[in-house]
Amino acid sequence: MKLIRVGNIGEEKPGILREDGTRTDVSAFGEDFDENFFGTDGPTRLNAWLKDQSDLPSFNNSARLGPPLTRPSKLICIGLNYKAHAEESGVELPPEPVIFFKATSAIAGPNDNVVIPRNSEKTDWEVELGVVIGAHTKYVSEEDALDYVAGYCIVNDVSERQWQLEQGGQWIKGKSGDTYGPIGPWFVTRD
């Protein structure tokens, strides 16, 4: 199932993208695509609810697509996890991937404008695979890890490289500008 959110910034409604390309409004389900939705097996519940619905409204195909999920509590990122990217960036390959946070205020829709901050000199971007964890997890075994994945989405990791790499250690300042995390166009459930 492909989950979408449609509407003006801050006014998005939840929906699904059907196989024929129709954008169906599922706001009558009564939940947005947030942590509670995913933490209570929302995709399965939504899919079951959809089987009893025959006349749901459609969104206009020209309406803005927002981020396919609402602001999560954490946006954890893995850096330098590919040798070629570390070489391309001119940095030494670390013994383990770098873990950093991106502020949730960086999240934007997939086609929204990215706002470049004043004095930015080295704005860059990378397309990433976003993995959405669907339940509270702690001490999960490797063999059970995928059981906690709700699904996947595309994330555009926008960065100001000078702030990230040339100003002393903290990646978050070069990675967390407002709009520096466009997500979407949709969220795909594991099935």
C-alpha positions in Angstrom: 0.0 0.0 0.0 1.2 3.5 -0.8 0.4 6.1 1.8 0.3 9.8 0.8 -0.6 13.1 2.4 -2.2 15.8 0.2 -2.8 19.5 0.8 -1.3 22.8 1.6 1.6 22.9 4.1 0.2 22.2 7.6 -3.2 21.2 6.2 -2.4 17.8 4.6 -4.9 15.0 4.7 -4.0 11.3 4.7 -4.6 9.3 1.5 -3.5 6.4 -0.5 -2.2 6.1 -4.0 -4.1 3.4 -5.8 -2.5 1.2 -8.5 -4.4 3.2 -11.2 -2.8 6.4 -10.0 -5.9 7.7 -8.2 -5.2 9.6 -5.0 -7.9 8.6 -2.5 -8.7 10.7 0.5 -8.8 8.4 3.6 -9.3 11.2 6.2 -12.6 9.5 7.2 -10.5 6.7 8.7 -9.9 9.3 11.5 -6.1 9.1 11.8 -3.2 10.7 10.2 0.0 8.8 9.4 1.8 9.5 12.7 3.7 7.5 15.4 0.4 6.4 16.9 -0.9 5.1 13.6 2.3 3.1 12.9 2.7 2.0 16.5 -0.8 0.5 16.5 -0.5 -1.4 13.2 -2.2 1.4 11.3 -1.5 0.1 7.8 -3.2 -3.2 8.6 -6.1 -1.5 10.2 -6.4 1.0 7.3 -6.3 -1.8 4.8 -9.1 -3.7 6.6 -11.2 -0.5 6.8 -10.7 0.2 3.1 -12.4 -3.2 2.2 -15.7 -1.8 3.6 -15.4 1.6 1.8 -16.9 2.0 -1.7 -17.3 5.8 -2.2 -14.3 7.6 -0.9 -13.4 11.0 -2.4 -10.4 11.5 -4.6 -7.8 14.3 -4.4 -7.1 16.4 -7.4 -3.9 15.0 -9.1 -2.5 18.5 -9.2 -2.8 19.1 -5.5 0.4 19.3 -3.5 1.9 16.1 -2.1 3.1 16.7 1.4 5.5 14.4 3.4 3.8 11.0 3.5 4.0 10.8 7.3 3.6 13.4 10.0 6.5 14.6 12.0 8.1 11.7 13.8 9.9 12.0 17.1 13.3 11.2 15.6 15.0 11.2 12.3 18.1 9.1 12.7 20.5 9.1 9.8 23.6 7.0 8.9 26.5 8.8 7.3 29.5 7.6 5.4 28.1 4.1 5.1 29.4 3.7 1.5 33.1 3.7 0.8 32.6 5.6 -2.5 30.6 8.3 -0.8 33.3 8.8 1.8 36.0 9.0 -0.9 33.8 11.4 -2.9 33.4 13.6 0.2 37.1 13.6 0.8 36.9 12.2 4.2 38.5 9.1 5.7 36.2 6.0 5.9 35.3 5.6 9.6 35.5 2.2 11.3 31.7 2.4 11.8 29.1 4.5 10.0 28.5 7.9 11.5 25.1 8.2 13.2 23.5 11.7 13.4 20.1 13.2 13.8 18.3 15.5 11.4 15.8 17.9 13.0 12.2 16.9 12.3 11.6 20.5 11.3 13.7 19.7 8.2 10.9 17.5 6.9 9.1 18.8 3.8 7.1 17.5 0.9 8.8 15.8 -2.0 8.3 18.8 -4.4 8.5 21.7 -1.9 11.0 24.4 -2.3 14.2 23.8 -0.3 15.1 27.0 1.5 18.9 27.7 1.3 20.0 29.6 4.5 21.9 32.9 4.2 25.7 32.4 3.9 25.3 28.9 2.6 28.2 28.1 0.3 28.2 24.4 -0.3 24.6 23.2 -0.5 24.5 19.5 -1.5 22.0 16.7 -1.5 21.8 12.9 -1.5 18.9 10.6 -2.2 18.4 8.1 0.6 16.2 5.2 1.5 14.1 6.0 4.5 13.2 3.1 6.8 10.3 3.8 9.1 10.2 1.9 12.3 6.6 1.1 13.2 6.8 0.2 16.8 8.7 1.1 20.0 11.9 -0.9 19.8 14.8 -1.7 22.2 17.2 -4.6 22.1 15.8 -6.1 19.0 17.7 -9.1 17.6 19.0 -8.9 14.1 16.8 -11.7 13.0 13.7 -9.9 14.3 14.6 -6.4 13.1 12.5 -6.4 10.0 9.4 -7.2 12.0 9.6 -3.7 13.4 9.8 -2.0 10.0 6.5 -0.4 8.9 7.8 0.5 5.5 10.0 2.7 3.3 10.1 6.1 1.7 12.5 8.2 -0.3 14.3 10.9 1.7 16.3 13.7 0.1 19.2 14.5 2.6 20.0 18.1 1.9 23.2 19.4 3.5 25.3 22.5 3.8 28.7 20.8 3.5 30.8 23.7 4.8 28.8 23.9 8.0 28.8 20.1 8.3 32.4 19.3 7.6 34.5 22.5 8.0 33.1 24.0 11.2 34.0 21.5 13.8 32.4 18.2 14.2 28.6 18.6 14.6 26.9 17.4 11.5 23.4 18.5 12.6 24.1 22.1 11.9 24.8 21.3 8.2 21.9 18.8 7.9 18.9 20.3 9.8 17.9 23.5 8.0 14.2 23.9 7.6 13.2 22.0 4.4 16.5 20.1 4.4 14.6 16.7 4.5 12.1 16.4 1.7 10.3 13.0 2.0 8.1 11.1 -0.5 6.3 11.2 -2.7 4.8 8.3 -0.9 5.4 5.8 1.9 5.3 2.1 0.9 4.3 -0.5 3.5 6.4 -3.6 3.9 3.9 -5.8 2.0 
